[in-house]
Amino acid sequence: MAVPKKKTSKSKRNMRRAHDALNPVIVVEDKTTGELKRPHHVSADGHYNGRKVTKAKVNR
């Protein structure tokens, strides 16, 4: 088993953890339905960039 030779300093430990924070989810309003969705994703009714691209999902 690998064992570190020296204790990792608080500074180095915190620098490593600098990228671990969660980013807030960005949502935009869909042009056609007004629903909130993630940018550059197809909406629930199958529209992308104002055009119909897929069939809508059916929830059962």
C-alpha positions in Angstrom: 0.0 0.0 0.0 1.3 3.4 -0.9 2.1 5.7 2.0 2.8 9.5 1.6 6.3 10.6 2.7 5.1 14.0 3.9 1.9 15.4 5.3 -0.1 17.4 2.7 -0.3 21.0 3.8 -3.7 22.7 4.3 -2.9 25.0 1.3 -2.2 22.1 -1.1 -5.3 20.2 0.1 -7.5 23.2 -0.4 -6.0 24.0 -3.8 -6.9 20.4 -4.9 -10.5 20.9 -3.6 -11.0 24.2 -5.4 -12.7 22.5 -8.4 -15.0 20.3 -6.2 -17.7 22.9 -5.7 -21.0 22.3 -7.4 -22.1 24.8 -10.0 -25.7 26.0 -10.1 -27.9 24.5 -12.8 -28.5 27.1 -15.6 -32.0 27.1 -17.0 -33.6 29.2 -19.8 -37.2 29.6 -20.8 -38.3 27.7 -23.9 -39.5 29.9 -26.8 -42.5 27.7 -27.8 -43.8 26.4 -24.5 -42.4 28.7 -21.9 -41.1 25.8 -19.8 -37.7 26.0 -18.0 -35.1 23.8 -19.7 -31.3 23.6 -19.9 -29.7 25.5 -22.8 -28.8 23.5 -25.9 -31.2 20.7 -25.0 -34.4 19.5 -26.6 -37.5 20.5 -24.6 -40.1 18.0 -23.3 -42.4 18.7 -26.3 -39.6 17.9 -28.8 -38.7 21.5 -29.9 -35.1 22.7 -30.3 -34.3 26.2 -31.4 -37.9 26.9 -32.3 -38.2 23.9 -34.5 -39.9 20.5 -33.9 -37.1 17.9 -34.0 -38.5 14.8 -32.2 -41.8 13.4 -31.0 -43.0 14.5 -27.6 -42.4 12.1 -24.6 -45.5 10.4 -23.3 -45.7 10.1 -19.5 -47.7 7.2 -18.2 
